[in-house]
Each structure stands twice: as C-alpha cells, then as structure tokens.
Amino acid sequence: MNHDTPLPARSRRRSAPSVLPQRLASAPQLRAMGVPAAEVAGRSAEGGDWQQLLPGVFLLRPTAPTGDDRLRAALLYARRDAGTGPQGPGPMLTGLAGLALHGFSSAPPPEALERVDVLVGRTRRLRSTGFARVVRAPEPPEPVELSGLPVAPVARAVADAVSGLYDAGAVRRMLAEAVRGGHCEPAAVVRELGRLRLLARPHVRDAVEAVLVEGRALSEERLYEMVREFGLPDPVWNVDLRLPGGPHLGGVDAYWPEHAVAVELDTRVPRPDEEALWSAYTRKREHLERLGIAVVHLTPRGLRESAERQAAVVRTALMAAPDRQPAAYVVVLPR
C-alpha cells in the first residue's frame, strides 16, 4: 500500500472538539466551527450530551438550562436569518424577561419565566416557538445592555409585559414600580401602552390612572426637596391665581408673589385629546406671561435627573424679577 497517497478531502477534515468552549451555539455557528450536521444531530438526540433548546439553537451541555441560558437562547433564535442589510437595532429582550434584567421585583427571575419575549423589527419573518415569544415593533427602540444582553428600555418592556397580564393587581404593581423606582416617567409608560392599544382594557386604564396620581405626587415631593436643598426662597404651594374680581387664571405648583414667578410641573401624558389639552396649557401660560408673571416649566425627569440645574433655572427667574415690568396684581388662593 502506498502510504504517500493523499487521503480524500472529506477524510482530511479536522474533527470538531468533543467539548466546545461556550455553553450555547446556533446551527450557523456550529457550521462555522467545523461541526458536521450529522454530529450535531447525533449529539442533540435523546441520550446525547447536547440539547436543542429552540430550532437551530443548542445547549452544549447535558445539564438543565439555566435562566441565563434560556435568555441567550431566545436571542440566538431571534438572530437567525437576520440578513446583512441595514436592520436597525437587533433583537432585544423585553416583557417580563427584560424587566427581570432591569431589576423589577414584580417580574419573576429568569429561571422562573415560562416564556422569554424577544422584540424584533416588524418585517422579520420569525415565529414564536417553544419558550421564545416573538414581539414585533415597527420601529424598535435602542436597547440598553444589562448583564451583557440587549434589553428594551423600561417603558417598552413594561408595555410588552402588560400585554400578557390580565390581573389588575399585577398590572398596578408593575406600573407603580416603574414610576416609584425611578425607572421611567409615567408619560413614557402611557405612550408605549397607547402604541400597543392597551389603554382600552379597563384594568390597564385603571392602573394607569393610579400611577399617574402617584407619579405626580412623587414629582411634587421632588420639587419640595429641590427648593429646600438648594436654598430657594419659600414659595406658596399649589395655589390658584385670579385677577381681582376677574377670571380664574389657572393653578400653579409653586408661586413667589413678591417676584411674580410661578412654577408648573409638566406632567401631561399622551391622551386622545392631547391637542386640546396642549392648547389650553399654552393659553394659560401665555395669559400669565402677558400679566407679567414668569412661568417656569419643570419636568419630572428634569427634577429626578438634574435637580441642581432646575433649581438654577428657578433662581435665575427670581433674580431677574427686578428687571421685568411690574406684574399685574393677582389674588392667590389655595387649591
């Protein structure tokens, strides 16, 4: 026998290592590593040392998958056949899975999740299967990275979670945690719920009303803290302004009569009648300013993330009072 005769190309192929360095791999990744399809099928068959968790996604261990394995497997599944053109943000975890990574106590830990929601673009041809549920969005948001995984922003993850919840108490707890925990503003949650057409559900609408009340109370408390912490003069709080013997001018959250400066918290949220509310809001501001009253608008997010900057804006308005034309006399009444 001639030992110098070269072996056929198929026989020269290097065999795949018996143990691969990673825990999970997709079918394309295994092909790229030189693992033959027959070996993948054999090792993931019953009694083998690999497991197929989802179509084309394999756990390269014989042990039970962890919660983290399931999250990563769902992302691997959603990335298959994604194409090579501009796709926008890639797949990201959302719903209860996303909220678990955001640290929500109202969401089960990853190992207890029955399903893993993955948000993808609307045009992706991908079906829900096994524990992976595909959620589509016309314009997916930019994800945040948590524990090395792409995750939808809190407001979107909350809306996707709420879409599968029919227990009013669970919805209230989740919305309250989003706002009370400072994860996002009420308006952002309401906007995402509206996009998914969830505000028509009575238990969601009731929970939203409750969280809006709580969100405003939190913003008012932050406004009180801002005035105290940064040494602003004490205003009169939550008052209505009227012209003497004349019409009601509207309510403001704080008012400095000697400076004719008012602060309004902008806690408006998207509603079907938003345009009408905006017009009324604008008319009130313009009317007060025509009377010589400086109106400072603060947002809940601004108070939460940059209270010192907001205090500087108010202080500037107070210091500028002597340079303005004297304001009309108004009657200040408690709300």
N, C-alpha and C positions, 0 to 999 in steps of 0.2 A: 504493500500500500504506500502510495506517495504521500508522506506527511507534509510536503510543501504545498499540496493542493489547497487553495484558499477555501474556507467554508462559505456556504451561501450567505448572502446578506442577512437573511432572516435569522440565521443561527448566530451571526456575529452581534446581534442586538444585545446591548447590556441589559441584564435583568434588573427589575426595579428593586430597591432596597426593601427588606422584609418589614422594616418599621420606618415610616416617614416622619420627619421632624415635627409636622404640625398635627393638630387634632382633627381638623376639618379640611376637606378639599372638594372642589367641584369636578365634574367629569372632564371639562376642558383643562383644568389644572393638572389632573392626573395624566391626561394625554401628553401635556407639555413636559411632564416629569418622566415620560417614557414608560408609563404603566400600561400594559396592553388591556384592551377592553375585556378580554377573557379573564384576565386576572382580577379585574375589578368585579366582574360578575361572580366569580368564584369566591372571592374573599368577603363579599357582602351578602352571599347566600346564607340560608339558615345554617347555623353552626360555624360560620366563618368568623374571622377576627375583626371585620369591619361591619358597619351598619349603614344602610341607606336611610337617612332621616327624611329627605324630601327628594323629589325627582332630580336626579343629577347631582345630589349633594350627599357626601359620605362622611361619617364619623369614623376615623381611622383607629378606633379603639373598640374593644369588645364590651367596655363598661357602659353603664347607662349614661345618656347625655345629661350634662348639667344645664341649668338655666341659661348660662352664657353660651353654651354650645347651641342651644335652640335659637337664641337671638342671632348668632352669627350664621347659622344655617339658613334662617329665613332671608337674611341679606344676600347670602351667596345664591340662593334660589332666585331672588329678585334681580340679580345682576346678570343672569344668563341671557344670552341673545339680546344684549342691550344695544348692539350696533356700535358703529365707530364715529358717526357724525356728532354734531353738537346736540347734546341731550339735556342741557340744564343740569340741575342738581341730580345726583344719583339716588338710588333707593335709600330710604331712611326709616328708622323705627318710629312708630307713632302709637297712638292709643295707649292702652294700659302698659304695654311694653316700654314705650317712650317715657311715660310718667314714672314708671319704676326706676328708670335710669336718672330721671330728674330728681329722684328722692322723695316722691309723694308717698305718704303713709296710707293714703286712701287707695293706692294701687297695690295689687299683690306683688310679691317679689318675683323675679323672672322664673325661678324654678316652679312657682305655683300657677303660672299662666297656662290656661287651656289653649290659647291661640296667641300668635305673635303678629301684630299688624305692621305691614310694611307699606309705606307711602311711595308711589311711583307716579310718573307722568301719565296723563290721560291716554296717550297714544300707544303705550306699551301693551303688547299682546301677551298677557300673562294672566293665568287663572289662579285663584285661591286653591290650595291643596293642603291636605294634612293639617298641621298646626299653623301654617302660614296663610294669613288672610291678606289679600292684595287690596289696598285702598288707593284710589286714583284722585289726582288733582289736576285741573287744567294748567295751573302754574304752581308747582311745588315750591315751598319756601326754602330758603337756605338752611341747611341743617346746622346743628351745633354738635360738637364732638364730646361725648361723655364715655368714659371708660374705653376709649379707643374706637367707639362706634358712632356712626352718624345718626342723629336723633332730631326729630321735628321739634321746632320751638314749642314752648309750653302751651300757648293758646291753641295751636293746631292739634297737638296731641290730646289736649282736653276735649276738643270738639269731636275728634275721632273716637275717643273713649266713650263720650256721652252718647254717640250714635248707637252704641250697643247696650246702653243701660236703660232699664225701664223702671228701676226702683227710685222713687223720688228722693228718698233719704241719701242714697249713694250719690246721686247727681248733685244734691246740695252740698254734701261733704266735699266732693271733688272741686266744685266751683269755689267754695269757701276757702279751701286750702290753696288754690291757685292765687287768690287775691290776698288772703290773710298772710300767707307765707312770702308775699312779695315776689312771686314768680312772674307775674304779669299784671297788667291793668285790666279792670273789668271790661273796658271798651274793646280790648283786643280779643277777649274771650267771646263777647257778644258778636263781634264781627265774624269770627270763624263759625260760630253756631248758626249765624244767619246765612253764611255761604253754603252750609250743608243743609239748610232748610229745616233746622231742628227747633226753631223758636215757635213753630206751630204746635209742638207737643205740649200739652198742658203742664206736665210735671217738669219739663225743661223751662218753660216760661215762668212758672212759679219760683223755681230755683234761681233763675236769673234776676227776678225782682228782689229776692232776698239778698243776693250777693251784691247787687247794685247799692242797696241801702248800706250794707256792711262796708263796701268799698268807699262810699262817700264818708262814712264815719271815720274810717282809717285815714283818709286824706285830710279831714278836718283836724284830727289829732296831730298829724304831721305838721299842719300849718301852725297849730298852737306851739308845738315844740320848736319850730323854726323861729318864731317870734321870741320865745324865751331864750333859746340857745345863743342867738346872735344879737341879743341886746336891743331889739327894736322897741320903740315905744309901744305901750299897751294900746290896742285899738278897742273899739266896741265891736263885739262879736255878733254875727248872724242878725243883721238888722235890715229893716225895710226903710227905704228912702222915699219921702214925699215932698212935693212942693207945698208950702203953706196954703191950705185951703184948695189945693190943686190935685192933680192926678198922682196916682201911685207910680213911682219911678222904677221900682223893682227891688229885689233883695240882693244883698251882697254878704260875703262871708266875713269880711273884716272892714272896718271903716275908721279912718283917723279924721275926725271932724275939723280939727284945727289945721290940718294940711290938705283937706279935701282930696284924700286918696282912698280909693276903695280897692279891695282885693276880691276877685272872683275865682273860685275853683272851677276849672273847665272839666266837669265830669260827664259831659254829654257822651252818649253812646249811639251807635248807628241804629236808627229806627226807620220804619216806613215813612214817617212824616218828618224825616231829618231836615229836609229843605225848609219846611215851615218853621221848625224849631230854630234852625240857624238864622233865619230872617228875623225872628223875634229876638234872638240873642244879640244879633248885630244892631238892631234898632235900639235896644236898651243901652248898649254900650255907647252908641253914637249920641243918644239923648243925654246921657250923663256927661259925656265929654263936652257937649255944647254948653252945658251948665257950668263948665269949669272944673269938673271932678275928674281927676286922673284915675283911670281904671287899669289895674294890673291883673293880667290873667295868668294864673299858675295852673300847671297840670299835675295830676297825681304822680306821674312818672318823674317830673322835674323835682317835686318835693322829696320823692324817695331816693333819687339818684344824685341830685346836686342841690341839696338844701341851701348850702352856703351861697351858691350862685343866685338862687331865687331870692334869698334874703338881701343880696346886694342890689337886685333889681328894685325891690320894695324900698330899700334905703335911699336909692337914687331918686325915686319918685317923691319921697318925703322931703329930701333935701332941696329938690327943685321947686317946692311949693312957693317960696317967696318970689320966684321969677315968673310965675304964671299970673294971669289976670285973676283977680279975686273971684271966687266961685259964688254962684247963687246960694242963698240961704235955703237949706233943706231941713225938713223935720226927720229926725231919726227915731224909729220905733222898733221895739223888739219883735223878732219874728216868732 
